Amino acid sequence: MPISTDKLPADNLPGLKQVHDSIMALENEVRKRIVGMEAEMEQTLVCLFAGGHVLLEGVPGLAKTLFFKTLAEAAHVEFRRISFAADLLPKDIIGIEHFDFATKKLELVVKGPLHTNFLLTDELNRARTSSKGSVLEPMEEGQVTTELGGTYKLKELFMVIATQNPVEEEGTFGLGRAEKDRFLMMVPLGYPSPEHEELIMTRYGVTGGMPEITPVINEQQILAARKAIRTGVHIEPSIVNKVQQILNQTRPERSEINIVKQLVQRGGGASPRAGLSMISAARVHAVLQGNEFVRPDDLTAVVLPILRHRLVFKPGEVELEETEIRLHEIIDEIISKVL
């Protein structure tokens, strides 16, 4: 379905039914190329329309680049990719500055890949701190400051899709807690099911087909949709109270849940930013379900990907390979108690 300028007008906010239909059209267009990944697709769309960033974890070869390049084509936005090798420098990300002696001003004469709409930062946890910082500041501030003191605004629609390799792989370094907290969701990518894998091999290995993608929305319409969701989806005070209870139950100092007290270190619970993320994400999830108000089920759907990367376990309490299992146990206990 081609872009319709009257579908999601930038000047007048669209109705929530229009927003829902446009998100569904976007997903359907991406599915021309992407097989499976149902949960990953939904969570990514939630992040996009909530105005957040997404952190992906998985081994190479799972079509991460194809997924987001296709999403950018269907959304008619710019897409850039950076591979975070150990020798990557901030200027490789931000661009090249020039000091004009006549005007006494810094100017960005060559814009780096940071100046885009969708930025895929591949293997973020292989980079040095200064290079990671060149991406992490803009995620929160919408601008970047260089070593020479220049400050440059980024595009209003700016989404970081970061991939990280499992930390047990050679040459990787875990992201800091403050770094992880800037991502609205963490989405693990696993191997496709046997049926989906066979379809992938048939589609791309045997027939060699790569379907054409037709843009179904654009940058201004996405921004308008975000505002429509933020202002149009109703959330009751009781739901806000449930969000606060969820946050409290992740904090061993306040939690009534034994497994939280046992495994999560003091000060290792979710931050207030996690609560704001839940509200934003739950609103988008409500729209995906065709509703104009947030229900407890919408919270249930977004709690795990929002908290997955934010809880800090006590050293030595949880083996690396058990982390996901223990997280599920904690989240199930919290949901059971609060929702």
Phi and psi in degrees as GROMACS dihedral restraints (atoms count N, CA, C in turn):
[ dihedral_restraints ]
;  ai    aj    ak    al  type     phi  dphi    fc
    3     4     5     6     1   -69.5    20    10
    4     5     6     7     1   163.6    20    10
    6     7     8     9     1   -59.6    20    10
    7     8     9    10     1   133.2    20    10
    9    10    11    12     1  -115.8    20    10
   10    11    12    13     1   120.1    20    10
   12    13    14    15     1   -68.2    20    10
   13    14    15    16     1   -18.2    20    10
   15    16    17    18     1   -98.3    20    10
   16    17    18    19     1     5.3    20    10
   18    19    20    21     1   -78.4    20    10
   19    20    21    22     1   -50.3    20    10
   21    22    23    24     1  -131.9    20    10
   22    23    24    25     1    79.7    20    10
   24    25    26    27     1   -63.5    20    10
   25    26    27    28     1   142.1    20    10
   27    28    29    30     1   -77.5    20    10
   28    29    30    31     1   -29.7    20    10
   30    31    32    33     1   -79.2    20    10
   31    32    33    34     1   -48.2    20    10
   33    34    35    36     1  -105.9    20    10
   34    35    36    37     1   133.4    20    10
   36    37    38    39     1   -65.1    20    10
   37    38    39    40     1   138.7    20    10
   39    40    41    42     1   -75.5    20    10
   40    41    42    43     1   161.1    20    10
   42    43    44    45     1   -74.4    20    10
   43    44    45    46     1   159.7    20    10
   45    46    47    48     1   -66.4    20    10
   46    47    48    49     1   -29.7    20    10
   48    49    50    51     1   -64.3    20    10
   49    50    51    52     1   -40.3    20    10
   51    52    53    54     1   -63.7    20    10
   52    53    54    55     1   -41.3    20    10
   54    55    56    57     1   -62.4    20    10
   55    56    57    58     1   -46.9    20    10
   57    58    59    60     1   -56.5    20    10
   58    59    60    61     1   -48.7    20    10
   60    61    62    63     1   -62.7    20    10
   61    62    63    64     1   -36.7    20    10
   63    64    65    66     1   -70.5    20    10
   64    65    66    67     1   -39.1    20    10
   66    67    68    69     1   -64.7    20    10
   67    68    69    70     1   -41.1    20    10
   69    70    71    72     1   -64.3    20    10
   70    71    72    73     1   -39.3    20    10
   72    73    74    75     1   -63.8    20    10
   73    74    75    76     1   -38.9    20    10
   75    76    77    78     1   -63.9    20    10
   76    77    78    79     1   -45.5    20    10
   78    79    80    81     1   -62.8    20    10
   79    80    81    82     1   -44.4    20    10
   81    82    83    84     1   -61.7    20    10
   82    83    84    85     1   -36.6    20    10
   84    85    86    87     1   -67.8    20    10
   85    86    87    88     1   -41.6    20    10
   87    88    89    90     1   -65.0    20    10
   88    89    90    91     1   -33.3    20    10
   90    91    92    93     1   -70.8    20    10
   91    92    93    94     1    -6.6    20    10
   93    94    95    96     1   -62.8    20    10
   94    95    96    97     1   -28.8    20    10
   96    97    98    99     1  -111.8    20    10
   97    98    99   100     1   -32.3    20    10
   99   100   101   102     1   -96.4    20    10
  100   101   102   103     1   128.5    20    10
  102   103   104   105     1  -103.3    20    10
  103   104   105   106     1   133.9    20    10
  105   106   107   108     1    71.9    20    10
  106   107   108   109     1  -144.3    20    10
  108   109   110   111     1    56.6    20    10
  109   110   111   112     1    41.7    20    10
  111   112   113   114     1   -62.4    20    10
  112   113   114   115     1   -53.2    20    10
  114   115   116   117     1   -64.8    20    10
  115   116   117   118     1   -41.0    20    10
  117   118   119   120     1   -63.5    20    10
  118   119   120   121     1   -38.9    20    10
  120   121   122   123     1   -64.4    20    10
  121   122   123   124     1   -48.5    20    10
  123   124   125   126     1   -60.9    20    10
  124   125   126   127     1   -45.5    20    10
  126   127   128   129     1   -66.3    20    10
  127   128   129   130     1   -35.7    20    10
  129   130   131   132     1   -66.5    20    10
  130   131   132   133     1   -42.3    20    10
  132   133   134   135     1   -65.4    20    10
  133   134   135   136     1   -36.1    20    10
  135   136   137   138     1   -61.4    20    10
  136   137   138   139     1   -45.3    20    10
  138   139   140   141     1   -61.2    20    10
  139   140   141   142     1   -44.0    20    10
  141   142   143   144     1   -60.6    20    10
  142   143   144   145     1   -47.1    20    10
  144   145   146   147     1   -86.8    20    10
  145   146   147   148     1    -8.4    20    10
  147   148   149   150     1   -91.5    20    10
  148   149   150   151     1    -6.7    20    10
  150   151   152   153     1    80.2    20    10
  151   152   153   154     1    27.3    20    10
  153   154   155   156     1  -111.7    20    10
  154   155   156   157     1  -178.5    20    10
  156   157   158   159     1  -115.8    20    10
  157   158   159   160     1   157.0    20    10
  159   160   161   162     1  -127.1    20    10
  160   161   162   163     1   137.4    20    10
  162   163   164   165     1  -110.0    20    10
  163   164   165   166     1   122.8    20    10
  165   166   167   168     1  -108.7    20    10
  166   167   168   169     1   142.7    20    10
  168   169   170   171     1  -130.3    20    10
  169   170   171   172     1   130.8    20    10
  171   172   173   174     1   173.8    20    10
  172   173   174   175     1   166.2    20    10
  174   175   176   177     1   -73.6    20    10
  175   176   177   178     1   161.3    20    10
  177   178   179   180     1   -63.7    20    10
  178   179   180   181     1   157.9    20    10
  180   181   182   183     1    89.8    20    10
  181   182   183   184     1    16.3    20    10
  183   184   185   186     1  -102.9    20    10
  184   185   186   187     1    18.8    20    10
  186   187   188   189     1    70.3    20    10
  187   188   189   190     1    29.4    20    10
  189   190   191   192     1   -63.3    20    10
  190   191   192   193     1   -46.4    20    10
  192   193   194   195     1   -64.9    20    10
  193   194   195   196     1   -43.1    20    10
  195   196   197   198     1   -60.9    20    10
  196   197   198   199     1   -41.4    20    10
  198   199   200   201     1   -58.2    20    10
  199   200   201   202     1   -52.7    20    10
  201   202   203   204     1   -79.2    20    10
  202   203   204   205     1   -27.8    20    10
  204   205   206   207     1   -66.5    20    10
  205   206   207   208     1   -39.8    20    10
  207   208   209   210     1   -66.6    20    10
  208   209   210   211     1   -41.3    20    10
  210   211   212   213     1   -60.2    20    10
  211   212   213   214     1   -41.5    20    10
  213   214   215   216     1   -65.0    20    10
  214   215   216   217     1   -39.5    20    10
  216   217   218   219     1   -63.1    20    10
  217   218   219   220     1   -44.6    20    10
  219   220   221   222     1   -68.3    20    10
  220   221   222   223     1   -29.0    20    10
  222   223   224   225     1   -90.5    20    10
  223   224   225   226     1    -3.9    20    10
  225   226   227   228     1    58.0    20    10
  226   227   228   229     1    46.0    20    10
  228   229   230   231     1  -126.0    20    10
  229   230   231   232     1   166.4    20    10
  231   232   233   234     1   -76.2    20    10
  232   233   234   235     1   145.2    20    10
  234   235   236   237     1  -133.7    20    10
  235   236   237   238     1   130.2    20    10
  237   238   239   240     1  -132.9    20    10
  238   239   240   241     1   155.5    20    10
  240   241   242   243     1  -131.6    20    10
  241   242   243   244     1   138.5    20    10
  243   244   245   246     1  -124.9    20    10
  244   245   246   247     1   131.5    20    10
  246   247   248   249     1   -94.9    20    10
  247   248   249   250     1   117.5    20    10
  249   250   251   252     1   -85.4    20    10
  250   251   252   253     1    76.1    20    10
  252   253   254   255     1   -73.5    20    10
  253   254   255   256     1   162.6    20    10
  255   256   257   258     1   -63.1    20    10
  256   257   258   259     1   -26.4    20    10
  258   259   260   261     1   -95.2    20    10
  259   260   261   262     1    10.2    20    10
  261   262   263   264     1   -67.3    20    10
  262   263   264   265     1   134.5    20    10
  264   265   266   267     1  -107.9    20    10
  265   266   267   268     1   156.1    20    10
  267   268   269   270     1   -54.9    20    10
  268   269   270   271     1   -37.5    20    10
  270   271   272   273     1   -65.8    20    10
  271   272   273   274     1   -25.2    20    10
  273   274   275   276     1   -68.6    20    10
  274   275   276   277     1   -19.1    20    10
  276   277   278   279     1   -99.2    20    10
  277   278   279   280     1   -47.1    20    10
  279   280   281   282     1   -82.6    20    10
  280   281   282   283     1   -43.5    20    10
  282   283   284   285     1   125.7    20    10
  283   284   285   286     1  -171.6    20    10
  285   286   287   288     1  -109.2    20    10
  286   287   288   289     1   128.6    20    10
  288   289   290   291     1   -98.0    20    10
  289   290   291   292     1   154.5    20    10
  291   292   293   294     1  -136.2    20    10
  292   293   294   295     1   133.5    20    10
  294   295   296   297     1   -94.4    20    10
  295   296   297   298     1   117.9    20    10
  297   298   299   300     1   -87.4    20    10
  298   299   300   301     1   109.7    20    10
  300   301   302   303     1   -67.7    20    10
  301   302   303   304     1   -24.1    20    10
  303   304   305   306     1   -72.1    20    10
  304   305   306   307     1   -43.1    20    10
  306   307   308   309     1   -98.2    20    10
  307   308   309   310     1   -10.7    20    10
  309   310   311   312     1    61.7    20    10
  310   311   312   313     1    34.3    20    10
  312   313   314   315     1  -126.7    20    10
  313   314   315   316     1   148.3    20    10
  315   316   317   318     1   -83.7    20    10
  316   317   318   319     1   143.9    20    10
  318   319   320   321     1  -138.0    20    10
  319   320   321   322     1   138.4    20    10
  321   322   323   324     1   -87.4    20    10
  322   323   324   325     1    99.5    20    10
  324   325   326   327     1   -83.6    20    10
  325   326   327   328     1   -26.4    20    10
  327   328   329   330     1  -128.7    20    10
  328   329   330   331     1   115.2    20    10
  330   331   332   333     1   -80.5    20    10
  331   332   333   334     1   129.9    20    10
  333   334   335   336     1   -81.2    20    10
  334   335   336   337     1  -179.9    20    10
  336   337   338   339     1   -65.3    20    10
  337   338   339   340     1   -13.1    20    10
  339   340   341   342     1   -61.5    20    10
  340   341   342   343     1   -27.1    20    10
  342   343   344   345     1   -88.2    20    10
  343   344   345   346     1    76.3    20    10
  345   346   347   348     1  -150.9    20    10
  346   347   348   349     1  -174.1    20    10
  348   349   350   351     1   -94.6    20    10
  349   350   351   352     1   -54.9    20    10
  351   352   353   354     1  -108.2    20    10
  352   353   354   355     1   119.6    20    10
  354   355   356   357     1  -114.8    20    10
  355   356   357   358     1   113.6    20    10
  357   358   359   360     1   -92.3    20    10
  358   359   360   361     1   111.4    20    10
  360   361   362   363     1  -100.5    20    10
  361   362   363   364     1   101.0    20    10
  363   364   365   366     1   -82.9    20    10
  364   365   366   367     1   131.6    20    10
  366   367   368   369     1    55.3    20    10
  367   368   369   370     1    53.7    20    10
  369   370   371   372     1   -58.1    20    10
  370   371   372   373     1   -32.1    20    10
  372   373   374   375     1   -83.3    20    10
  373   374   375   376     1    15.2    20    10
  375   376   377   378     1  -100.6    20    10
  376   377   378   379     1    -6.9    20    10
  378   379   380   381     1   -90.5    20    10
  379   380   381   382     1   159.7    20    10
  381   382   383   384     1   -74.9    20    10
  382   383   384   385     1   163.1    20    10
  384   385   386   387     1   -59.7    20    10
  385   386   387   388     1   -42.7    20    10
  387   388   389   390     1   -63.5    20    10
  388   389   390   391     1   -35.8    20    10
  390   391   392   393     1   -72.3    20    10
  391   392   393   394     1   -42.5    20    10
  393   394   395   396     1   -60.7    20    10
  394   395   396   397     1   -39.0    20    10
  396   397   398   399     1   -61.5    20    10
  397   398   399   400     1   -28.0    20    10
  399   400   401   402     1   -67.9    20    10
  400   401   402   403     1   -18.1    20    10
  402   403   404   405     1  -101.1    20    10
  403   404   405   406     1   -37.4    20    10
  405   406   407   408     1   -70.9    20    10
  406   407   408   409     1   -36.4    20    10
  408   409   410   411     1   -61.5    20    10
  409   410   411   412     1   -49.5    20    10
  411   412   413   414     1   -61.6    20    10
  412   413   414   415     1   -27.5    20    10
  414   415   416   417     1   -60.7    20    10
  415   416   417   418     1   -33.4    20    10
  417   418   419   420     1   -96.8    20    10
  418   419   420   421     1   -38.9    20    10
  420   421   422   423     1   -97.2    20    10
  421   422   423   424     1   -19.8    20    10
  423   424   425   426     1    73.7    20    10
  424   425   426   427     1    15.2    20    10
  426   427   428   429     1  -153.2    20    10
  427   428   429   430     1   166.2    20    10
  429   430   431   432     1  -131.7    20    10
  430   431   432   433     1   141.3    20    10
  432   433   434   435     1  -113.8    20    10
  433   434   435   436     1   130.7    20    10
  435   436   437   438     1   -90.9    20    10
  436   437   438   439     1   171.5    20    10
  438   439   440   441     1   -63.8    20    10
  439   440   441   442     1   -27.2    20    10
  441   442   443   444     1   -84.8    20    10
  442   443   444   445     1    -4.3    20    10
  444   445   446   447     1    99.6    20    10
  445   446   447   448     1     1.7    20    10
  447   448   449   450     1   -74.8    20    10
  448   449   450   451     1   142.1    20    10
  450   451   452   453     1  -122.1    20    10
  451   452   453   454     1   129.9    20    10
  453   454   455   456     1  -132.0    20    10
  454   455   456   457     1   128.6    20    10
  456   457   458   459     1   -72.6    20    10
  457   458   459   460     1   146.6    20    10
  459   460   461   462     1  -103.7    20    10
  460   461   462   463     1   177.8    20    10
  462   463   464   465     1   -65.0    20    10
  463   464   465   466     1   148.0    20    10
  465   466   467   468     1   -62.4    20    10
  466   467   468   469     1   -40.3    20    10
  468   469   470   471     1   -91.6    20    10
  469   470   471   472     1   101.3    20    10
  471   472   473   474     1  -136.3    20    10
  472   473   474   475     1   116.1    20    10
  474   475   476   477     1  -128.5    20    10
  475   476   477   478     1   127.5    20    10
  477   478   479   480     1   -98.3    20    10
  478   479   480   481     1   128.0    20    10
  480   481   482   483     1  -113.9    20    10
  481   482   483   484     1   103.9    20    10
  483   484   485   486     1  -102.6    20    10
  484   485   486   487     1   136.5    20    10
  486   487   488   489     1  -110.3    20    10
  487   488   489   490     1   143.6    20    10
  489   490   491   492     1  -132.5    20    10
  490   491   492   493     1   143.1    20    10
  492   493   494   495     1   -79.9    20    10
  493   494   495   496     1   153.7    20    10
  495   496   497   498     1   -53.1    20    10
  496   497   498   499     1   138.1    20    10
  498   499   500   501     1   -66.2    20    10
  499   500   501   502     1   -14.4    20    10
  501   502   503   504     1   -78.3    20    10
  502   503   504   505     1    -9.7    20    10
  504   505   506   507     1   -73.8    20    10
  505   506   507   508     1   148.8    20    10
  507   508   509   510     1   -63.4    20    10
  508   509   510   511     1   138.1    20    10
  510   511   512   513     1    81.0    20    10
  511   512   513   514     1    13.9    20    10
  513   514   515   516     1  -110.2    20    10
  514   515   516   517     1   152.9    20    10
  516   517   518   519     1  -134.1    20    10
  517   518   519   520     1   132.1    20    10
  519   520   521   522     1   -61.1    20    10
  520   521   522   523     1   141.8    20    10
  522   523   524   525     1   -70.5    20    10
  523   524   525   526     1   145.0    20    10
  525   526   527   528     1   -67.4    20    10
  526   527   528   529     1   161.3    20    10
  528   529   530   531     1   -62.0    20    10
  529   530   531   532     1   -42.7    20    10
  531   532   533   534     1   -65.1    20    10
  532   533   534   535     1   -32.4    20    10
  534   535   536   537     1   -68.2    20    10
  535   536   537   538     1   -45.9    20    10
  537   538   539   540     1   -63.4    20    10
  538   539   540   541     1   -35.4    20    10
  540   541   542   543     1   -65.6    20    10
  541   542   543   544     1   -16.5    20    10
  543   544   545   546     1   -78.7    20    10
  544   545   546   547     1   -12.4    20    10
  546   547   548   549     1   -91.7    20    10
  547   548   549   550     1   129.8    20    10
  549   550   551   552     1   -64.3    20    10
  550   551   552   553     1   -42.7    20    10
  552   553   554   555     1  -136.7    20    10
  553   554   555   556     1   152.5    20    10
  555   556   557   558     1  -114.0    20    10
  556   557   558   559     1   128.1    20    10
  558   559   560   561     1  -123.3    20    10
  559   560   561   562     1   109.5    20    10
  561   562   563   564     1   -75.5    20    10
  562   563   564   565     1   139.7    20    10
  564   565   566   567     1  -109.4    20    10
  565   566   567   568     1   121.2    20    10
  567   568   569   570     1  -107.4    20    10
  568   569   570   571     1   179.1    20    10
  570   571   572   573     1   -66.9    20    10
  571   572   573   574     1   148.1    20    10
  573   574   575   576     1   -67.7    20    10
  574   575   576   577     1   160.2    20    10
  576   577   578   579     1   -64.8    20    10
  577   578   579   580     1   158.6    20    10
  579   580   581   582     1   -54.3    20    10
  580   581   582   583     1   -39.3    20    10
  582   583   584   585     1   -66.5    20    10
  583   584   585   586     1   -44.5    20    10
  585   586   587   588     1   -67.1    20    10
  586   587   588   589     1   -37.5    20    10
  588   589   590   591     1   -65.0    20    10
  589   590   591   592     1   -39.4    20    10
  591   592   593   594     1   -65.0    20    10
  592   593   594   595     1   -39.2    20    10
  594   595   596   597     1   -65.1    20    10
  595   596   597   598     1   -39.5    20    10
  597   598   599   600     1   -60.4    20    10
  598   599   600   601     1   -46.8    20    10
  600   601   602   603     1   -65.5    20    10
  601   602   603   604     1   -36.0    20    10
  603   604   605   606     1   -68.4    20    10
  604   605   606   607     1   -45.7    20    10
  606   607   608   609     1   -67.6    20    10
  607   608   609   610     1   -44.8    20    10
  609   610   611   612     1  -105.2    20    10
  610   611   612   613     1   -19.4    20    10
  612   613   614   615     1   -97.3    20    10
  613   614   615   616     1   -34.2    20    10
  615   616   617   618     1   -96.4    20    10
  616   617   618   619     1   -58.1    20    10
  618   619   620   621     1   -82.5    20    10
  619   620   621   622     1   -23.6    20    10
  621   622   623   624     1    68.8    20    10
  622   623   624   625     1    22.9    20    10
  624   625   626   627     1   -84.2    20    10
  625   626   627   628     1   140.6    20    10
  627   628   629   630     1  -131.7    20    10
  628   629   630   631     1    94.6    20    10
  630   631   632   633     1   -57.9    20    10
  631   632   633   634     1   146.1    20    10
  633   634   635   636     1   -73.0    20    10
  634   635   636   637     1   145.6    20    10
  636   637   638   639     1  -109.5    20    10
  637   638   639   640     1   132.4    20    10
  639   640   641   642     1  -105.2    20    10
  640   641   642   643     1   125.4    20    10
  642   643   644   645     1   -59.1    20    10
  643   644   645   646     1   133.4    20    10
  645   646   647   648     1  -118.7    20    10
  646   647   648   649     1    -1.9    20    10
  648   649   650   651     1  -159.1    20    10
  649   650   651   652     1   169.0    20    10
  651   652   653   654     1  -138.1    20    10
  652   653   654   655     1  -179.3    20    10
  654   655   656   657     1   -58.6    20    10
  655   656   657   658     1   -50.1    20    10
  657   658   659   660     1   -65.5    20    10
  658   659   660   661     1   -33.8    20    10
  660   661   662   663     1   -71.1    20    10
  661   662   663   664     1   -34.5    20    10
  663   664   665   666     1   -64.5    20    10
  664   665   666   667     1   -43.6    20    10
  666   667   668   669     1   -62.6    20    10
  667   668   669   670     1   -39.9    20    10
  669   670   671   672     1   -66.1    20    10
  670   671   672   673     1   -39.1    20    10
  672   673   674   675     1   -64.2    20    10
  673   674   675   676     1   -41.4    20    10
  675   676   677   678     1   -57.3    20    10
  676   677   678   679     1   -45.7    20    10
  678   679   680   681     1   -66.8    20    10
  679   680   681   682     1   -38.8    20    10
  681   682   683   684     1   -62.6    20    10
  682   683   684   685     1   -40.0    20    10
  684   685   686   687     1   -67.6    20    10
  685   686   687   688     1   -44.7    20    10
  687   688   689   690     1   -63.5    20    10
  688   689   690   691     1   -36.8    20    10
  690   691   692   693     1   -98.5    20    10
  691   692   693   694     1   -18.9    20    10
  693   694   695   696     1  -104.3    20    10
  694   695   696   697     1   -20.5    20    10
  696   697   698   699     1   -89.3    20    10
  697   698   699   700     1   120.2    20    10
  699   700   701   702     1   -81.2    20    10
  700   701   702   703     1   139.5    20    10
  702   703   704   705     1  -130.8    20    10
  703   704   705   706     1   120.2    20    10
  705   706   707   708     1   -71.2    20    10
  706   707   708   709     1   150.8    20    10
  708   709   710   711     1   -55.0    20    10
  709   710   711   712     1   -31.5    20    10
  711   712   713   714     1   -64.6    20    10
  712   713   714   715     1   -33.2    20    10
  714   715   716   717     1   -71.6    20    10
  715   716   717   718     1   -41.0    20    10
  717   718   719   720     1   -59.7    20    10
  718   719   720   721     1   -40.3    20    10
  720   721   722   723     1   -62.8    20    10
  721   722   723   724     1   -37.6    20    10
  723   724   725   726     1   -64.9    20    10
  724   725   726   727     1   -38.1    20    10
  726   727   728   729     1   -61.2    20    10
  727   728   729   730     1   -45.4    20    10
  729   730   731   732     1   -63.7    20    10
  730   731   732   733     1   -38.3    20    10
  732   733   734   735     1   -63.0    20    10
  733   734   735   736     1   -40.1    20    10
  735   736   737   738     1   -60.5    20    10
  736   737   738   739     1   -45.6    20    10
  738   739   740   741     1   -58.6    20    10
  739   740   741   742     1   -46.4    20    10
  741   742   743   744     1   -59.3    20    10
  742   743   744   745     1   -39.6    20    10
  744   745   746   747     1   -72.1    20    10
  745   746   747   748     1   -13.5    20    10
  747   748   749   750     1   -85.5    20    10
  748   749   750   751     1    -9.3    20    10
  750   751   752   753     1  -102.8    20    10
  751   752   753   754     1   112.9    20    10
  753   754   755   756     1   -59.1    20    10
  754   755   756   757     1   -24.6    20    10
  756   757   758   759     1   -67.2    20    10
  757   758   759   760     1   -23.7    20    10
  759   760   761   762     1  -123.4    20    10
  760   761   762   763     1   -15.7    20    10
  762   763   764   765     1   -68.4    20    10
  763   764   765   766     1   148.5    20    10
  765   766   767   768     1  -102.8    20    10
  766   767   768   769     1     8.4    20    10
  768   769   770   771     1  -103.3    20    10
  769   770   771   772     1   123.6    20    10
  771   772   773   774     1   -61.1    20    10
  772   773   774   775     1   -41.5    20    10
  774   775   776   777     1   -65.9    20    10
  775   776   777   778     1   -31.0    20    10
  777   778   779   780     1   -67.4    20    10
  778   779   780   781     1   -47.1    20    10
  780   781   782   783     1   -61.7    20    10
  781   782   783   784     1   -33.8    20    10
  783   784   785   786     1   -74.9    20    10
  784   785   786   787     1   -39.9    20    10
  786   787   788   789     1  -105.9    20    10
  787   788   789   790     1   -33.8    20    10
  789   790   791   792     1   -88.2    20    10
  790   791   792   793     1   131.6    20    10
  792   793   794   795     1   -75.5    20    10
  793   794   795   796     1   157.0    20    10
  795   796   797   798     1   -58.9    20    10
  796   797   798   799     1   132.1    20    10
  798   799   800   801     1    78.5    20    10
  799   800   801   802     1     5.1    20    10
  801   802   803   804     1  -100.7    20    10
  802   803   804   805     1    13.5    20    10
  804   805   806   807     1   -83.5    20    10
  805   806   807   808     1  -174.0    20    10
  807   808   809   810     1   -76.3    20    10
  808   809   810   811     1   147.2    20    10
  810   811   812   813     1   -87.1    20    10
  811   812   813   814     1   165.9    20    10
  813   814   815   816     1   -55.9    20    10
  814   815   816   817     1   -31.0    20    10
  816   817   818   819     1   -60.1    20    10
  817   818   819   820     1   -34.3    20    10
  819   820   821   822     1   -63.1    20    10
  820   821   822   823     1   -37.3    20    10
  822   823   824   825     1   -65.4    20    10
  823   824   825   826     1   -42.7    20    10
  825   826   827   828     1   -62.8    20    10
  826   827   828   829     1   -37.4    20    10
  828   829   830   831     1   -63.5    20    10
  829   830   831   832     1   -40.0    20    10
  831   832   833   834     1   -62.4    20    10
  832   833   834   835     1   -42.4    20    10
  834   835   836   837     1   -63.6    20    10
  835   836   837   838     1   -47.0    20    10
  837   838   839   840     1   -62.0    20    10
  838   839   840   841     1   -46.3    20    10
  840   841   842   843     1   -68.3    20    10
  841   842   843   844     1   -39.5    20    10
  843   844   845   846     1   -63.9    20    10
  844   845   846   847     1   -35.3    20    10
  846   847   848   849     1   -62.1    20    10
  847   848   849   850     1   -45.9    20    10
  849   850   851   852     1   -64.8    20    10
  850   851   852   853     1   -42.0    20    10
  852   853   854   855     1   -60.8    20    10
  853   854   855   856     1   -37.7    20    10
  855   856   857   858     1   -60.6    20    10
  856   857   858   859     1   -42.6    20    10
  858   859   860   861     1   -63.4    20    10
  859   860   861   862     1   -39.6    20    10
  861   862   863   864     1   -61.3    20    10
  862   863   864   865     1   -29.1    20    10
  864   865   866   867     1   -87.1    20    10
  865   866   867   868     1     0.4    20    10
  867   868   869   870     1    82.5    20    10
  868   869   870   871     1    21.0    20    10
  870   871   872   873     1  -108.8    20    10
  871   872   873   874     1   159.9    20    10
  873   874   875   876     1  -111.0    20    10
  874   875   876   877     1    11.9    20    10
  876   877   878   879     1  -145.3    20    10
  877   878   879   880     1   154.9    20    10
  879   880   881   882     1   -88.1    20    10
  880   881   882   883     1   130.2    20    10
  882   883   884   885     1  -109.0    20    10
  883   884   885   886     1   164.4    20    10
  885   886   887   888     1   -55.3    20    10
  886   887   888   889     1   -33.5    20    10
  888   889   890   891     1   -61.5    20    10
  889   890   891   892     1   -31.6    20    10
  891   892   893   894     1   -67.6    20    10
  892   893   894   895     1   -38.4    20    10
  894   895   896   897     1   -64.8    20    10
  895   896   897   898     1   -45.6    20    10
  897   898   899   900     1   -54.7    20    10
  898   899   900   901     1   -38.2    20    10
  900   901   902   903     1   -69.8    20    10
  901   902   903   904     1   -24.8    20    10
  903   904   905   906     1  -110.5    20    10
  904   905   906   907     1    -8.3    20    10
  906   907   908   909     1   -62.0    20    10
  907   908   909   910     1   -48.6    20    10
  909   910   911   912     1   -61.1    20    10
  910   911   912   913     1   -53.4    20    10
  912   913   914   915     1   -64.8    20    10
  913   914   915   916     1   -21.8    20    10
  915   916   917   918     1   -82.5    20    10
  916   917   918   919     1   -35.1    20    10
  918   919   920   921     1   -92.6    20    10
  919   920   921   922     1   -16.6    20    10
  921   922   923   924     1   -51.9    20    10
  922   923   924   925     1   -40.9    20    10
  924   925   926   927     1  -100.7    20    10
  925   926   927   928     1     5.1    20    10
  927   928   929   930     1  -105.5    20    10
  928   929   930   931     1   -23.0    20    10
  930   931   932   933     1   -81.4    20    10
  931   932   933   934     1   138.3    20    10
  933   934   935   936     1  -113.6    20    10
  934   935   936   937     1   118.9    20    10
  936   937   938   939     1   -82.5    20    10
  937   938   939   940     1   154.2    20    10
  939   940   941   942     1   -63.5    20    10
  940   941   942   943     1   140.6    20    10
  942   943   944   945     1   -57.5    20    10
  943   944   945   946     1   131.4    20    10
  945   946   947   948     1    83.2    20    10
  946   947   948   949     1    -7.4    20    10
  948   949   950   951     1   -81.1    20    10
  949   950   951   952     1   -30.0    20    10
  951   952   953   954     1  -130.2    20    10
  952   953   954   955     1   123.8    20    10
  954   955   956   957     1   -69.2    20    10
  955   956   957   958     1   148.5    20    10
  957   958   959   960     1   -54.3    20    10
  958   959   960   961     1   -43.2    20    10
  960   961   962   963     1   -72.5    20    10
  961   962   963   964     1   -13.0    20    10
  963   964   965   966     1   -96.5    20    10
  964   965   966   967     1    -4.1    20    10
  966   967   968   969     1   -56.1    20    10
  967   968   969   970     1   -48.3    20    10
  969   970   971   972     1   -65.3    20    10
  970   971   972   973     1   -39.0    20    10
  972   973   974   975     1   -63.0    20    10
  973   974   975   976     1   -45.3    20    10
  975   976   977   978     1   -67.1    20    10
  976   977   978   979     1   -36.6    20    10
  978   979   980   981     1   -60.8    20    10
  979   980   981   982     1   -44.6    20    10
  981   982   983   984     1   -60.5    20    10
  982   983   984   985     1   -41.1    20    10
  984   985   986   987     1   -62.0    20    10
  985   986   987   988     1   -44.3    20    10
  987   988   989   990     1   -63.4    20    10
  988   989   990   991     1   -48.3    20    10
  990   991   992   993     1   -64.0    20    10
  991   992   993   994     1   -40.4    20    10
  993   994   995   996     1   -60.6    20    10
  994   995   996   997     1   -41.3    20    10
  996   997   998   999     1   -64.7    20    10
  997   998   999  1000     1   -42.9    20    10
  999  1000  1001  1002     1   -64.8    20    10
 1000  1001  1002  1003     1   -46.3    20    10
 1002  1003  1004  1005     1   -62.4    20    10
 1003  1004  1005  1006     1   -41.6    20    10
 1005  1006  1007  1008     1   -61.7    20    10
 1006  1007  1008  1009     1   -37.5    20    10
 1008  1009  1010  1011     1   -78.4    20    10
 1009  1010  1011  1012     1   -40.8    20    10
 1011  1012  1013  1014     1   -93.7    20    10
 1012  1013  1014  1015     1   -40.2    20    10
